[in-house]
Amino acid sequence: MTLLRYKKAYEKIAMGLLSYMPGEKAVKKLQELVHQYEENECWQLYLLKKGEDFIGIIGVIVDENSYTVMHIAVNPSFRGEGVGKEMIDKIGLAFPDLMCKSTPDTQSFTEKCQAKDDDELELE
């Protein structure tokens, strides 16, 4: 699986994936959200591609010391396969020197992914 930086050609795909987030259904709201990622350099959007399919999306705001996971969504056909955790892991590799933060909407998911990492470390 490959994490690709958003570009304008992915706009409709990004909107479709973001629509899987709770509360992110209205087309106008999705367009405004994608526009925010296009316009603001600190807002970075990434799509996860498996083979020919885009199966997940993660959006972060990057600042000097940290990045905040603002949005994360997985195509329902691929849920339960570790796709979200893979995106959290890959975004962490993209910003290795920054601390990962989350919003109230993404906090439980990011904590669950990080707890799995802790569990895996204890097993080794």
PAKE-107317 format. One record per residue: x, y, z of N, C-alpha, C, O in turn; residue number from 1. Coordinates in Angstrom, 3 decimals. Each point is the difference from the previous one (the first is absolute). Example, Ala and Ser with C-alpha at 12.3 -4.5 7.8 and 13.67 -1.06 7.14 Angstrom:
REM residues 2
[[13.190; -5.690; 7.800]; [-0.890; 1.190; 0.000]; [0.900; 1.200; 0.000]; [1.036; -0.019; 0.665]; 1]
[[-1.386; 1.069; -1.385]; [0.820; 1.190; 0.060]; [-0.770; 1.090; 0.730]; [0.509; 1.108; 0.169]; 2]
REM end
This chain:
REM residues 124
[[0.844; -1.185; 0.000]; [-0.844; 1.185; 0.000]; [0.887; 1.245; 0.000]; [1.042; 0.038; 0.653]; 1]
[[-1.469; 0.956; -1.383]; [0.779; 1.214; -0.166]; [-0.802; 1.210; 0.448]; [-1.172; 0.140; -0.348]; 2]
[[1.806; 0.732; 1.121]; [-0.620; 1.249; 0.434]; [0.426; 1.099; -0.965]; [1.188; 0.297; -0.125]; 3]
[[-2.162; 0.306; -0.557]; [0.287; 1.025; -1.006]; [-0.515; 1.354; 0.455]; [-1.101; 0.101; 0.541]; 4]
[[1.888; 0.928; -0.759]; [-0.412; 1.365; 0.326]; [-1.139; 0.417; -0.932]; [0.037; -0.285; -1.197]; 5]
[[-1.029; 0.945; 1.737]; [-1.150; 0.462; -0.772]; [0.445; 0.937; -1.120]; [0.900; 0.821; 0.177]; 6]
[[-1.546; -0.960; -1.323]; [0.120; 0.976; -1.079]; [-1.385; 0.184; -0.599]; [-0.886; -0.831; 0.199]; 7]
[[0.707; 1.909; -0.922]; [-1.308; 0.403; -0.518]; [-0.695; -1.124; -0.777]; [-1.225; -0.112; 0.040]; 8]
[[1.985; -0.704; -0.732]; [-0.583; -1.102; -0.775]; [-0.743; -1.000; 0.891]; [-0.848; -0.748; -0.486]; 9]
[[1.157; 0.729; 1.776]; [-0.624; -0.927; 0.944]; [-1.204; 0.612; 0.720]; [-0.532; -0.603; 0.932]; 10]
[[0.098; 1.791; -1.353]; [-1.028; 0.729; 0.753]; [-1.267; -0.831; 0.255]; [-0.440; -0.100; 1.146]; 11]
[[-0.138; -0.481; -2.163]; [-1.238; -0.764; 0.178]; [0.230; -1.249; 0.850]; [-0.853; -0.365; 0.809]; 12]
[[1.982; -0.282; -0.986]; [0.339; -1.175; 0.806]; [0.134; 0.420; 1.465]; [-0.516; -0.667; 0.896]; 13]
[[1.214; 1.777; -0.666]; [0.186; 0.494; 1.365]; [-1.345; 0.334; 0.646]; [-0.242; -0.346; 1.157]; 14]
[[-0.622; 1.011; -1.901]; [-1.320; 0.343; 0.538]; [-0.790; -1.264; 0.334]; [-0.670; -0.061; 1.031]; 15]
[[0.747; -0.933; -1.890]; [-0.693; -1.262; 0.250]; [0.498; -0.680; 1.253]; [-0.797; -0.472; 0.810]; 16]
[[2.116; 0.414; -0.637]; [0.560; -0.637; 1.190]; [-0.313; 0.809; 1.260]; [-0.326; -0.573; 1.039]; 17]
[[0.424; 1.889; -1.127]; [-0.316; 0.844; 1.163]; [-1.466; -0.122; 0.399]; [-0.343; 0.210; 1.163]; 18]
[[-0.525; -0.547; -2.112]; [-1.427; -0.130; 0.319]; [-0.265; -1.170; 0.940]; [-1.084; -0.085; 0.578]; 19]
[[2.056; -0.823; -0.410]; [-0.151; -1.112; 0.938]; [0.205; 0.438; 1.454]; [-0.298; -0.754; 0.926]; 20]
[[0.806; 1.972; -0.732]; [0.163; 0.505; 1.371]; [-1.361; 0.434; 0.539]; [-0.817; 0.551; -0.739]; 21]
[[0.576; -0.798; 2.017]; [-1.273; 0.450; 0.581]; [-0.161; 1.514; -0.153]; [0.928; 0.759; 0.279]; 22]
[[-2.088; -0.335; -0.716]; [-0.289; 1.423; -0.105]; [0.557; 0.678; -1.238]; [-0.181; 1.207; -0.161]; 23]
[[0.843; -1.929; -0.707]; [0.624; 0.603; -1.188]; [-0.727; -0.446; -1.267]; [0.632; -0.529; -0.915]; 24]
[[-1.941; 0.733; 0.848]; [-0.777; -0.522; -1.119]; [-0.350; 1.039; -1.064]; [-0.044; -0.332; -1.185]; 25]
[[-0.205; 1.574; 1.578]; [-0.468; 1.024; -0.933]; [1.083; 0.332; -1.031]; [1.150; 0.256; 0.355]; 26]
[[-1.532; -0.265; -1.627]; [0.952; 0.245; -1.085]; [0.689; 1.348; 0.183]; [1.217; 0.099; -0.156]; 27]
[[-1.976; 0.931; 0.481]; [0.596; 1.332; 0.170]; [1.040; -0.011; 1.123]; [1.069; 0.593; -0.139]; 28]
[[-1.377; -1.260; 1.241]; [0.952; -0.082; 1.114]; [1.255; -0.773; -0.406]; [1.113; 0.376; 0.368]; 29]
[[-1.297; -1.453; -1.127]; [1.149; -0.778; -0.477]; [0.866; 0.819; -0.956]; [1.228; -0.061; 0.064]; 30]
[[-1.870; 0.828; -0.951]; [0.750; 0.856; -0.922]; [0.804; 1.037; 0.773]; [1.161; 0.253; -0.323]; 31]
[[-1.775; 0.354; 1.349]; [0.703; 0.994; 0.808]; [1.171; -0.630; 0.740]; [1.062; 0.611; 0.123]; 32]
[[-1.252; -1.822; 0.366]; [1.064; -0.692; 0.726]; [1.182; -0.300; -0.919]; [1.148; 0.264; 0.357]; 33]
[[-1.422; -0.809; -1.524]; [1.072; -0.300; -0.959]; [0.693; 1.293; -0.422]; [1.222; 0.032; -0.149]; 34]
[[-1.996; 1.025; -0.041]; [0.570; 1.299; -0.365]; [0.958; 0.489; 1.090]; [1.056; 0.559; -0.300]; 35]
[[-1.424; -0.768; 1.551]; [0.873; 0.379; 1.130]; [1.347; -0.727; -0.107]; [1.052; 0.602; 0.213]; 36]
[[-1.092; -1.885; -0.542]; [1.240; -0.767; -0.162]; [0.805; 0.487; -1.206]; [1.230; -0.040; 0.021]; 37]
[[-1.912; 0.496; -1.068]; [0.706; 0.489; -1.187]; [0.673; 1.347; 0.255]; [1.097; 0.249; -0.500]; 38]
[[-1.738; 0.609; 1.264]; [0.441; 1.387; 0.161]; [1.013; 0.228; 1.112]; [0.854; 0.880; -0.109]; 39]
[[-0.940; -1.664; 1.172]; [0.828; 0.242; 1.178]; [1.160; -0.997; 0.024]; [-0.211; -1.211; 0.068]; 40]
[[1.417; 1.727; -0.123]; [1.191; -0.847; -0.058]; [0.138; -0.915; 1.223]; [0.537; -1.102; -0.112]; 41]
[[-1.013; 1.546; 1.266]; [0.096; -0.796; 1.235]; [-0.988; -1.168; 0.015]; [0.205; -0.983; 0.712]; 42]
[[-1.275; 1.096; -1.501]; [-1.000; -1.064; -0.096]; [0.448; -0.952; -1.104]; [0.132; 0.405; -1.155]; 43]
[[0.099; -1.658; 1.501]; [0.491; -0.963; -0.981]; [-0.919; -1.217; -0.035]; [-0.346; -0.568; 1.036]; 44]
[[-0.036; 0.189; -2.229]; [-0.922; -1.104; -0.214]; [0.719; -1.104; -0.764]; [0.717; 0.261; -0.966]; 45]
[[-0.920; -1.498; 1.412]; [0.639; -1.154; -0.620]; [-1.041; -1.077; -0.271]; [-0.918; -0.199; 0.796]; 46]
[[1.060; -0.489; -1.912]; [-0.883; -1.101; -0.351]; [0.800; -1.290; 0.009]; [1.150; -0.032; -0.439]; 47]
[[-1.766; -1.031; 0.942]; [0.648; -1.304; 0.023]; [-0.501; -0.816; -1.191]; [-1.202; -0.175; -0.198]; 48]
[[2.153; -0.313; -0.580]; [-0.335; -0.751; -1.207]; [0.473; -1.442; 0.155]; [1.139; -0.266; 0.384]; 49]
[[-2.046; -0.651; -0.693]; [0.330; -1.430; 0.005]; [-0.283; -0.512; -1.398]; [-1.153; -0.039; -0.430]; 50]
[[2.187; -0.349; -0.273]; [-0.167; -0.381; -1.401]; [-0.480; 1.204; -0.788]; [0.665; 1.036; -0.029]; 51]
[[-1.814; -1.170; -0.609]; [-0.573; 1.107; -0.769]; [-1.049; 0.789; 0.781]; [-0.537; 0.986; -0.502]; 52]
[[0.247; -1.417; 1.726]; [-1.080; 0.600; 0.771]; [0.505; 0.945; 1.083]; [0.974; -0.292; 0.694]; 53]
[[-1.657; 1.435; -0.562]; [0.222; 0.887; 1.135]; [-0.926; -0.481; 1.107]; [-1.220; -0.009; -0.169]; 54]
[[1.793; -0.393; 1.306]; [-0.813; -0.646; 1.029]; [-0.080; 0.782; 1.308]; [-0.789; -0.346; 0.879]; 55]
[[1.597; 1.395; -0.743]; [-0.032; 0.768; 1.241]; [0.540; 1.393; -0.213]; [0.641; 0.304; -1.006]; 56]
[[-0.924; 0.537; 1.997]; [0.455; 1.387; -0.067]; [0.341; 0.468; 1.411]; [-0.671; -0.362; 0.967]; 57]
[[1.715; 1.166; -0.862]; [0.379; 0.576; 1.274]; [0.424; 1.452; -0.240]; [0.768; 0.292; -0.917]; 58]
[[-1.273; 0.596; 1.743]; [0.327; 1.415; -0.093]; [0.612; 0.477; 1.298]; [-0.505; -0.297; 1.083]; 59]
[[1.599; 1.039; -1.194]; [0.706; 0.491; 1.183]; [0.292; 1.492; -0.144]; [0.097; 0.536; -1.104]; 60]
[[0.037; 0.106; 2.249]; [0.518; 1.367; 0.046]; [1.376; -0.095; 0.628]; [0.157; -0.523; 1.103]; 61]
[[0.831; 1.029; -1.811]; [1.390; -0.097; 0.434]; [0.452; 1.356; 0.529]; [-0.186; 1.030; -0.649]; 62]
[[0.788; -1.048; 1.848]; [0.628; 1.221; 0.498]; [1.446; -0.316; 0.385]; [0.513; -1.070; -0.328]; 63]
[[0.121; 1.973; 1.003]; [1.430; -0.118; 0.281]; [0.375; -1.261; 0.786]; [1.018; -0.631; -0.284]; 64]
[[-1.851; 0.262; 1.283]; [0.353; -1.101; 0.894]; [-0.892; -1.220; -0.107]; [0.299; -1.033; 0.598]; 65]
[[-1.392; 1.129; -1.348]; [-0.951; -1.101; -0.007]; [-0.823; -0.008; -1.287]; [0.047; 0.923; -0.814]; 66]
[[-0.793; -2.001; 0.674]; [-1.028; -0.060; -1.043]; [-1.266; -0.508; 0.679]; [0.052; -0.854; 0.885]; 67]
[[-1.178; 1.389; -1.311]; [-1.280; -0.370; 0.590]; [-0.833; -0.738; -1.036]; [-0.250; 0.519; -1.087]; 68]
[[-0.178; -1.728; 1.425]; [-0.862; -0.774; -0.887]; [-1.397; 0.612; 0.074]; [-0.695; -0.119; 1.009]; 69]
[[0.302; 0.771; -2.095]; [-1.290; 0.687; -0.065]; [-1.096; -0.898; -0.567]; [-1.140; 0.024; 0.464]; 70]
[[1.498; -0.805; -1.462]; [-0.970; -0.847; -0.690]; [0.657; -1.341; -0.306]; [1.171; -0.065; -0.375]; 71]
[[-1.938; -0.989; 0.540]; [0.468; -1.324; -0.415]; [-1.234; -0.821; -0.347]; [-0.960; -0.049; 0.769]; 72]
[[0.990; -0.590; -1.919]; [-1.132; -0.808; -0.441]; [0.497; -1.140; -0.877]; [0.990; 0.124; -0.721]; 73]
[[-1.707; -1.237; 0.807]; [0.320; -1.193; -0.776]; [-1.253; -0.425; -0.754]; [-1.102; 0.006; 0.549]; 74]
[[1.283; -0.368; -1.795]; [-1.097; -0.551; -0.787]; [-0.599; -1.169; 0.788]; [0.741; -0.882; 0.436]; 75]
[[-2.068; 0.855; -0.243]; [-0.615; -1.067; 0.805]; [0.349; -1.412; -0.462]; [0.021; -0.921; 0.817]; 76]
[[0.252; 0.731; -2.096]; [0.367; -1.327; -0.513]; [1.328; -0.496; 0.564]; [0.286; -1.196; -0.055]; 77]
[[0.528; 2.104; 0.596]; [1.331; -0.369; 0.481]; [0.141; 0.167; 1.513]; [1.103; -0.121; 0.533]; 78]
[[-2.196; 0.394; 0.156]; [0.072; 0.174; 1.452]; [0.292; -1.327; 0.677]; [-0.363; -1.065; -0.500]; 79]
[[1.026; 1.146; 1.645]; [0.350; -1.202; 0.748]; [1.245; -0.692; -0.514]; [0.341; -1.089; 0.463]; 80]
[[0.345; 1.708; -1.420]; [1.208; -0.597; -0.592]; [1.276; 0.733; 0.412]; [1.070; -0.273; -0.545]; 81]
[[-1.169; 1.191; 1.491]; [1.187; 0.724; 0.449]; [0.381; 1.181; -0.875]; [1.103; 0.532; 0.128]; 82]
[[-1.997; -0.113; -1.018]; [0.301; 1.095; -0.929]; [0.197; 1.314; 0.754]; [0.943; 0.738; -0.286]; 83]
[[-1.812; -0.440; 1.237]; [0.130; 1.230; 0.779]; [1.299; 0.038; 0.767]; [0.683; 1.024; 0.029]; 84]
[[-0.336; -2.144; 0.598]; [1.255; -0.070; 0.745]; [1.192; 0.194; -0.936]; [0.973; 0.668; 0.350]; 85]
[[-1.060; -1.253; -1.532]; [1.090; 0.165; -0.977]; [0.176; 1.473; -0.367]; [1.127; 0.478; -0.127]; 86]
[[-2.247; 0.248; -0.047]; [0.101; 1.424; -0.318]; [0.629; 0.770; 1.160]; [0.842; 0.870; -0.221]; 87]
[[-1.243; -1.183; 1.452]; [0.591; 0.654; 1.176]; [1.506; -0.293; 0.045]; [0.801; 0.900; 0.251]; 88]
[[-0.423; -2.151; -0.494]; [1.427; -0.370; -0.001]; [0.764; 0.735; -1.098]; [1.083; 0.531; 0.243]; 89]
[[-1.648; -0.500; -1.455]; [0.696; 0.629; -1.131]; [0.120; 1.510; 0.189]; [1.020; 0.586; -0.361]; 90]
[[-2.043; 0.047; 0.919]; [0.088; 1.448; 0.217]; [1.039; 0.290; 1.082]; [0.687; 1.020; -0.052]; 91]
[[-0.577; -1.914; 1.024]; [1.041; 0.143; 1.016]; [1.400; -0.088; -0.604]; [0.906; 0.724; 0.413]; 92]
[[-0.735; -1.612; -1.390]; [1.289; -0.121; -0.687]; [0.300; 1.240; -0.844]; [1.162; 0.358; -0.197]; 93]
[[-2.212; 0.291; -0.297]; [0.185; 1.215; -0.803]; [0.459; 1.176; 0.865]; [0.660; 0.917; -0.488]; 94]
[[-1.015; -0.952; 1.771]; [0.359; 1.086; 0.925]; [0.652; -0.585; 1.257]; [-0.540; 0.136; 1.098]; 95]
[[1.693; -0.781; -1.254]; [0.586; -0.751; 1.121]; [0.407; 0.845; 1.198]; [0.041; -0.505; 1.122]; 96]
[[0.257; 1.766; -1.335]; [0.468; 0.844; 1.101]; [-1.118; 0.808; 0.647]; [0.259; 0.819; 0.882]; 97]
[[-1.507; -1.044; -1.314]; [-1.123; 0.762; 0.520]; [-0.896; -0.884; 0.861]; [-0.124; -1.202; -0.234]; 98]
[[-0.497; 1.821; 1.231]; [-0.918; -0.712; 0.874]; [-1.371; -0.100; -0.671]; [-0.466; 0.957; -0.619]; 99]
[[-0.169; -2.111; 0.743]; [-1.338; -0.215; -0.562]; [-1.054; 0.480; 0.989]; [0.004; -0.392; 1.167]; 100]
[[-0.904; 1.243; -1.645]; [-1.134; 0.459; 0.790]; [-1.272; -0.396; -0.731]; [0.041; -0.465; -1.139]; 101]
[[-1.167; 0.655; 1.807]; [-1.276; -0.323; -0.636]; [-1.058; 1.003; 0.442]; [0.227; 0.804; 0.905]; 102]
[[-1.371; -0.862; -1.549]; [-1.147; 0.827; 0.362]; [-0.957; -0.877; 0.810]; [0.195; -1.213; 0.072]; 103]
[[-1.215; 1.801; 0.532]; [-0.994; -0.844; 0.679]; [-0.613; -1.050; -0.939]; [-0.352; -1.094; 0.442]; 104]
[[0.226; 1.424; -1.728]; [-0.571; -0.950; -0.967]; [0.953; -1.134; -0.359]; [-0.451; -1.100; -0.320]; 105]
[[1.748; 1.342; 0.367]; [0.970; -1.024; -0.417]; [0.748; -0.625; 1.181]; [0.751; -0.958; -0.183]; 106]
[[-0.947; 1.486; 1.376]; [0.794; -0.424; 1.159]; [-0.138; -1.486; 0.325]; [1.010; -0.683; 0.170]; 107]
[[-2.222; 0.174; -0.082]; [-0.150; -1.400; 0.403]; [0.653; -0.930; -1.023]; [0.602; -1.009; 0.367]; 108]
[[-0.722; 1.351; -1.649]; [0.592; -0.847; -1.034]; [1.526; 0.043; 0.058]; [0.650; -1.045; -0.050]; 109]
[[-0.078; 2.237; 0.154]; [1.465; 0.086; 0.022]; [0.559; -0.663; 1.253]; [1.052; -0.638; -0.053]; 110]
[[-1.745; 0.782; 1.178]; [0.458; -0.664; 1.233]; [-0.058; -1.520; -0.146]; [0.897; -0.704; 0.464]; 111]
[[-1.945; 0.202; -1.104]; [-0.127; -1.445; -0.217]; [1.153; -0.510; -0.866]; [0.567; -1.055; 0.283]; 112]
[[-0.219; 1.794; -1.331]; [1.110; -0.396; -0.871]; [1.327; 0.019; 0.752]; [0.817; -0.909; -0.149]; 113]
[[-0.608; 1.941; 0.952]; [1.242; 0.102; 0.750]; [0.062; -1.064; 1.094]; [1.084; -0.493; 0.316]; 114]
[[-2.220; 0.134; 0.262]; [-0.024; -1.061; 1.017]; [0.386; -1.334; -0.622]; [0.682; -0.804; 0.635]; 115]
[[-1.114; 0.555; -1.883]; [0.395; -1.227; -0.690]; [1.510; -0.043; -0.181]; [0.617; -1.055; 0.143]; 116]
[[-0.021; 2.206; -0.460]; [1.456; 0.060; -0.123]; [0.663; -0.357; 1.317]; [0.981; -0.743; 0.020]; 117]
[[-1.508; 1.269; 1.086]; [0.550; -0.293; 1.326]; [-0.133; -1.493; 0.312]; [0.928; -0.607; 0.534]; 118]
[[-2.082; 0.017; -0.865]; [-0.200; -1.426; 0.234]; [0.997; -0.827; -0.787]; [0.539; -0.981; 0.513]; 119]
[[-0.287; 1.370; -1.761]; [0.934; -0.730; -0.845]; [1.415; 0.087; 0.563]; [0.755; -0.970; -0.064]; 120]
[[-0.395; 2.129; 0.614]; [1.334; 0.155; 0.586]; [0.175; -0.914; 1.200]; [1.071; -0.577; 0.189]; 121]
[[-2.110; 0.439; 0.625]; [0.080; -0.845; 1.186]; [0.133; -1.467; -0.363]; [0.598; -0.761; 0.761]; 122]
[[-1.134; 0.338; -1.898]; [0.066; -1.396; -0.422]; [1.368; -0.386; -0.517]; [0.348; -1.181; 0.001]; 123]
[[0.425; 2.140; -0.439]; [1.307; -0.323; -0.605]; [1.025; -0.392; 1.047]; [1.145; -0.300; -0.339]; 124]
REM end
